[in-house]
Each structure stands twice: as C-alpha cells, then as structure tokens.
C-alpha cells in the first residue's frame, strides 16, 4: 500500500535510534561498580541548563 504523503528523502539516511545501555552493562564494560554510575536522560547533563535556556524562561 502506498503512503498518501511523500516523505522527506533525507529521513531515509537518518541512523536508527540506539537507546542508552543499562547501567549494569556500562559498569561491567568499564569495570566500575554500578552503584557509582548515575544515568542521565538524553536531555539532561550534569552542568544544568545553559544561560541561554535560563534567559528564555
């Protein structure tokens, strides 16, 4: 069945989303205790929001 909409051809070259690995797997690969690893979401960072983001609020 054909789609009723045409898709942007650039979308065909986007890489497939790779979700974050479990903390236990990262700990094992790095040889660290899992309790010492803090998992952040994709939109989080340890430095907090940028000044530009704070100014926009």
Secondary structure, 3 states (H helix, E strand, C coil): CCCCCCCCHHHHHCCCCCCCCCHHHHHHHHCCCHHHCCCCCCCCCCCCCCHHHHHHC
